[in-house]
Amino acid sequence: MPYLTTEQTAQIFETYGGSAKNTGSIEGQVALLTQRISALSDHLKANKKDFSTHRGLMKMVGQRKRLLGYLQKHNLKGYRDLIEKLGLRK
C-alpha cells in the first residue's frame, strides 16, 4: 500500500488546513484521514481477507468520526463546508 509522500501531505494540509505547516488543524486531519481511508478501502476490495488492515481502517473511520463530531460542536459552518468539499455524508 503506497503511503502519502511529504509533498502530498503538505498539499492536503494547505488545501484544507490553511497552510502546509498547520498540521494540527481539524479540517486538515479529517482530509488526511479521508485520503487514507479511501486508499485502504481500495486495497480491501482486492484483498477481502486482510483482517488486520480492516481493523486499521475501522480505527481510522472512528477517529475521523470523533474529529468531525468535535468540529460540528465547535464550528458548524466549517463542518458543513468540509463535508461538502470532501463529499462525506451525502
GUVEXDREN-325007 format. One record per residue: residue number from 1; residue in one letter; x, y, z of N, C-alpha, C in turn. Coordinates in steps of 0.001 Angstrom, whole numbers, plus 500000, padded with zeros to 6 digits. Example, Ala and Ser with C-alpha at 12.3 -4.5 7.8 and 13.67 -1.06 7.14 Angstrom:
BEGIN
+-----+-----+--------+--------+--------+--------+--------+--------+--------+--------+--------+
!   n ! res !     nx !     ny !     nz !    cax !    cay !    caz !     cx !     cy !     cz !
+-----+-----+--------+--------+--------+--------+--------+--------+--------+--------+--------+
!   1 !   A ! 513190 ! 494310 ! 507800 ! 512300 ! 495500 ! 507800 ! 513200 ! 496700 ! 507800 !
!   2 !   S ! 512850 ! 497750 ! 507080 ! 513670 ! 498940 ! 507140 ! 512900 ! 500030 ! 507870 !
+-----+-----+--------+--------+--------+--------+--------+--------+--------+--------+--------+
REM end
This chain:
BEGIN
+-----+-----+--------+--------+--------+--------+--------+--------+--------+--------+--------+
!   n ! res !     nx !     ny !     nz !    cax !    cay !    caz !     cx !     cy !     cz !
+-----+-----+--------+--------+--------+--------+--------+--------+--------+--------+--------+
!   1 !   M ! 500842 ! 498824 ! 500000 ! 500000 ! 500000 ! 500000 ! 500887 ! 501239 ! 500000 !
!   2 !   P ! 500721 ! 502081 ! 499033 ! 501550 ! 503280 ! 498988 ! 501092 ! 504299 ! 500030 !
!   3 !   Y ! 502058 ! 504859 ! 500713 ! 501768 ! 505895 ! 501683 ! 501879 ! 507252 ! 501005 !
!   4 !   L ! 501310 ! 508245 ! 501624 ! 501381 ! 509587 ! 501071 ! 502782 ! 510146 ! 501259 !
!   5 !   T ! 503272 ! 510833 ! 500250 ! 504571 ! 511471 ! 500368 ! 504421 ! 512749 ! 501189 !
!   6 !   T ! 505547 ! 513318 ! 501564 ! 505542 ! 514549 ! 502338 ! 504893 ! 515681 ! 501547 !
!   7 !   E ! 505138 ! 515710 ! 500249 ! 504553 ! 516759 ! 499408 ! 503035 ! 516613 ! 499320 !
!   8 !   Q ! 502565 ! 515363 ! 499185 ! 501121 ! 515138 ! 499128 ! 500444 ! 515518 ! 500441 !
!   9 !   T ! 501081 ! 515178 ! 501558 ! 500538 ! 515532 ! 502864 ! 500502 ! 517045 ! 503031 !
!  10 !   A ! 501578 ! 517717 ! 502635 ! 501621 ! 519178 ! 502726 ! 500540 ! 519807 ! 501849 !
!  11 !   Q ! 500301 ! 519217 ! 500676 ! 499265 ! 519734 ! 499774 ! 497873 ! 519587 ! 500399 !
!  12 !   I ! 497616 ! 518471 ! 501053 ! 496323 ! 518265 ! 501706 ! 496120 ! 519284 ! 502817 !
!  13 !   F ! 497149 ! 519490 ! 503641 ! 497019 ! 520453 ! 504737 ! 496926 ! 521883 ! 504218 !
!  14 !   E ! 497582 ! 522166 ! 503099 ! 497490 ! 523503 ! 502520 ! 496093 ! 523764 ! 501968 !
!  15 !   T ! 495501 ! 522737 ! 501358 ! 494173 ! 522891 ! 500773 ! 493091 ! 523003 ! 501837 !
!  16 !   Y ! 493162 ! 522158 ! 502853 ! 492072 ! 522092 ! 503825 ! 492403 ! 522757 ! 505152 !
!  17 !   G ! 493672 ! 522813 ! 505539 ! 494028 ! 523322 ! 506855 ! 494475 ! 524764 ! 506873 !
!  18 !   G ! 494626 ! 525385 ! 505724 ! 495040 ! 526777 ! 505663 ! 496483 ! 526939 ! 505225 !
!  19 !   S ! 497400 ! 526185 ! 505812 ! 498800 ! 526230 ! 505398 ! 499412 ! 524843 ! 505568 !
!  20 !   A ! 500524 ! 524623 ! 504903 ! 501173 ! 523315 ! 504964 ! 501751 ! 523043 ! 506347 !
!  21 !   K ! 502063 ! 524087 ! 507107 ! 502638 ! 523932 ! 508442 ! 501576 ! 523691 ! 509505 !
!  22 !   N ! 500295 ! 523937 ! 509191 ! 499212 ! 523820 ! 510165 ! 498703 ! 522382 ! 510196 !
!  23 !   T ! 499533 ! 521469 ! 510669 ! 499174 ! 520056 ! 510648 ! 498244 ! 519671 ! 511787 !
!  24 !   G ! 497978 ! 520586 ! 512703 ! 497092 ! 520294 ! 513813 ! 495652 ! 520681 ! 513561 !
!  25 !   S ! 495373 ! 521291 ! 512414 ! 494007 ! 521729 ! 512153 ! 493086 ! 520526 ! 511978 !
!  26 !   I ! 491902 ! 520638 ! 512524 ! 490938 ! 519545 ! 512453 ! 490570 ! 519266 ! 511005 !
!  27 !   E ! 490375 ! 520320 ! 510220 ! 489992 ! 520136 ! 508820 ! 491059 ! 519370 ! 508047 !
!  28 !   G ! 492323 ! 519711 ! 508278 ! 493419 ! 519013 ! 507610 ! 493533 ! 517566 ! 508038 !
!  29 !   Q ! 493346 ! 517306 ! 509329 ! 493417 ! 515936 ! 509822 ! 492296 ! 515083 ! 509239 !
!  30 !   V ! 491091 ! 515644 ! 509150 ! 489963 ! 514899 ! 508577 ! 490218 ! 514614 ! 507102 !
!  31 !   A ! 490749 ! 515604 ! 506381 ! 491044 ! 515397 ! 504960 ! 492111 ! 514330 ! 504764 !
!  32 !   L ! 493126 ! 514333 ! 505619 ! 494178 ! 513322 ! 505528 ! 493625 ! 511934 ! 505830 !
!  33 !   L ! 492811 ! 511828 ! 506864 ! 492195 ! 510540 ! 507184 ! 491291 ! 510066 ! 506052 !
!  34 !   T ! 490562 ! 510976 ! 505435 ! 489685 ! 510611 ! 504318 ! 490498 ! 510050 ! 503160 !
!  35 !   Q ! 491642 ! 510661 ! 502878 ! 492515 ! 510169 ! 501813 ! 493023 ! 508766 ! 502135 !
!  36 !   R ! 493455 ! 508552 ! 503376 ! 493964 ! 507240 ! 503775 ! 492860 ! 506194 ! 503798 !
!  37 !   I ! 491653 ! 506587 ! 504214 ! 490521 ! 505663 ! 504249 ! 490160 ! 505208 ! 502840 !
!  38 !   S ! 490170 ! 506132 ! 501888 ! 489825 ! 505735 ! 500520 ! 490881 ! 504796 ! 499935 !
!  39 !   A ! 492157 ! 505019 ! 500259 ! 493219 ! 504130 ! 499766 ! 493082 ! 502739 ! 500381 !
!  40 !   L ! 492773 ! 502677 ! 501681 ! 492604 ! 501373 ! 502323 ! 491353 ! 500659 ! 501827 !
!  41 !   S ! 490319 ! 501403 ! 501525 ! 489096 ! 500787 ! 501000 ! 489365 ! 500121 ! 499662 !
!  42 !   D ! 490141 ! 500792 ! 498821 ! 490503 ! 500194 ! 497530 ! 491336 ! 498930 ! 497736 !
!  43 !   H ! 492247 ! 498971 ! 498697 ! 493075 ! 497802 ! 498989 ! 492211 ! 496634 ! 499458 !
!  44 !   L ! 491239 ! 496924 ! 500316 ! 490414 ! 495851 ! 500864 ! 489434 ! 495275 ! 499843 !
!  45 !   K ! 489116 ! 496037 ! 498805 ! 488270 ! 495480 ! 497748 ! 488998 ! 494356 ! 497016 !
!  46 !   A ! 490319 ! 494492 ! 496886 ! 491108 ! 493474 ! 496208 ! 491558 ! 492361 ! 497156 !
!  47 !   N ! 491665 ! 492665 ! 498448 ! 492168 ! 491708 ! 499435 ! 491149 ! 491559 ! 500552 !
!  48 !   K ! 490125 ! 490791 ! 500306 ! 488998 ! 490697 ! 501224 ! 489353 ! 490052 ! 502564 !
!  49 !   K ! 490399 ! 489239 ! 502609 ! 490729 ! 488525 ! 503845 ! 491830 ! 489205 ! 504657 !
!  50 !   D ! 492149 ! 490426 ! 504345 ! 493169 ! 491171 ! 505079 ! 492510 ! 491806 ! 506306 !
!  51 !   F ! 492391 ! 491026 ! 507365 ! 491618 ! 491453 ! 508534 ! 492353 ! 492480 ! 509382 !
!  52 !   S ! 493667 ! 492448 ! 509410 ! 494390 ! 493442 ! 510200 ! 494272 ! 494834 ! 509573 !
!  53 !   T ! 494278 ! 494894 ! 508253 ! 494064 ! 496174 ! 507584 ! 492637 ! 496649 ! 507795 !
!  54 !   H ! 491696 ! 495722 ! 507831 ! 490306 ! 496089 ! 508083 ! 490158 ! 496720 ! 509466 !
!  55 !   R ! 490871 ! 496164 ! 510444 ! 490823 ! 496742 ! 511789 ! 491404 ! 498145 ! 511786 !
!  56 !   G ! 492511 ! 498347 ! 511094 ! 493107 ! 499678 ! 510992 ! 492181 ! 500665 ! 510314 !
!  57 !   L ! 491476 ! 500181 ! 509288 ! 490509 ! 501031 ! 508593 ! 489387 ! 501449 ! 509532 !
!  58 !   M ! 488890 ! 500515 ! 510330 ! 487804 ! 500841 ! 511264 ! 488268 ! 501845 ! 512336 !
!  59 !   K ! 489525 ! 501735 ! 512760 ! 490064 ! 502695 ! 513722 ! 490148 ! 504089 ! 513101 !
!  60 !   M ! 490551 ! 504160 ! 511837 ! 490632 ! 505455 ! 511155 ! 489255 ! 506069 ! 510966 !
!  61 !   V ! 488279 ! 505244 ! 510613 ! 486916 ! 505742 ! 510438 ! 486387 ! 506287 ! 511763 !
!  62 !   G ! 486668 ! 505600 ! 512866 ! 486241 ! 506070 ! 514171 ! 486922 ! 507374 ! 514562 !
!  63 !   Q ! 488214 ! 507482 ! 514259 ! 488948 ! 508714 ! 514565 ! 488384 ! 509882 ! 513763 !
!  64 !   R ! 488091 ! 509642 ! 512478 ! 487518 ! 510701 ! 511650 ! 486146 ! 511106 ! 512167 !
!  65 !   K ! 485370 ! 510137 ! 512623 ! 484047 ! 510435 ! 513162 ! 484153 ! 511302 ! 514418 !
!  66 !   R ! 485115 ! 510988 ! 515290 ! 485304 ! 511790 ! 516504 ! 485747 ! 513204 ! 516164 !
!  67 !   L ! 486656 ! 513345 ! 515206 ! 487115 ! 514673 ! 514808 ! 485977 ! 515483 ! 514181 !
!  68 !   L ! 485159 ! 514837 ! 513361 ! 484020 ! 515536 ! 512766 ! 483001 ! 515943 ! 513818 !
!  69 !   G ! 482809 ! 515110 ! 514826 ! 481900 ! 515463 ! 515915 ! 482392 ! 516681 ! 516677 !
!  70 !   Y ! 483694 ! 516734 ! 516928 ! 484284 ! 517895 ! 517592 ! 484106 ! 519145 ! 516744 !
!  71 !   L ! 484381 ! 519028 ! 515461 ! 484261 ! 520168 ! 514564 ! 482817 ! 520643 ! 514469 !
!  72 !   Q ! 481883 ! 519714 ! 514445 ! 480472 ! 520074 ! 514369 ! 480040 ! 520829 ! 515624 !
!  73 !   K ! 480569 ! 520421 ! 516757 ! 480197 ! 521048 ! 518020 ! 480784 ! 522454 ! 518154 !
!  74 !   H ! 482004 ! 522662 ! 517623 ! 482700 ! 523922 ! 517845 ! 482671 ! 524879 ! 516669 !
!  75 !   N ! 482460 ! 524384 ! 515448 ! 482480 ! 525246 ! 514266 ! 481546 ! 524644 ! 513216 !
!  76 !   L ! 480270 ! 524930 ! 513336 ! 479275 ! 524293 ! 512481 ! 479447 ! 524682 ! 511015 !
!  77 !   K ! 479750 ! 525943 ! 510750 ! 479937 ! 526375 ! 509360 ! 481149 ! 525683 ! 508731 !
!  78 !   G ! 482250 ! 525596 ! 509487 ! 483440 ! 524899 ! 508990 ! 483170 ! 523425 ! 508751 !
!  79 !   Y ! 482364 ! 522824 ! 509623 ! 481983 ! 521420 ! 509478 ! 481213 ! 521210 ! 508179 !
!  80 !   R ! 480223 ! 522060 ! 507947 ! 479411 ! 521916 ! 506732 ! 480219 ! 522138 ! 505472 !
!  81 !   D ! 481130 ! 523110 ! 505500 ! 481989 ! 523355 ! 504347 ! 482903 ! 522161 ! 504072 !
!  82 !   L ! 483444 ! 521587 ! 505143 ! 484386 ! 520471 ! 504982 ! 483693 ! 519224 ! 504427 !
!  83 !   I ! 482533 ! 518868 ! 504949 ! 481893 ! 517649 ! 504443 ! 481413 ! 517855 ! 503008 !
!  84 !   E ! 481132 ! 519102 ! 502639 ! 480761 ! 519359 ! 501239 ! 481974 ! 519224 ! 500327 !
!  85 !   K ! 483128 ! 519757 ! 500757 ! 484358 ! 519658 ! 499959 ! 484809 ! 518215 ! 499790 !
!  86 !   L ! 484732 ! 517444 ! 500880 ! 485224 ! 516064 ! 500840 ! 484202 ! 515081 ! 500286 !
!  87 !   G ! 482949 ! 515497 ! 500198 ! 481915 ! 514599 ! 499675 ! 481488 ! 513561 ! 500688 !
!  88 !   L ! 481489 ! 513897 ! 501969 ! 481083 ! 512975 ! 503015 ! 479616 ! 513204 ! 503360 !
!  89 !   R ! 478982 ! 512193 ! 503906 ! 477611 ! 512265 ! 504424 ! 476645 ! 512894 ! 503422 !
!  90 !   K ! 476435 ! 512182 ! 502359 ! 475587 ! 512686 ! 501280 ! 474125 ! 512650 ! 501635 !
+-----+-----+--------+--------+--------+--------+--------+--------+--------+--------+--------+
REM end
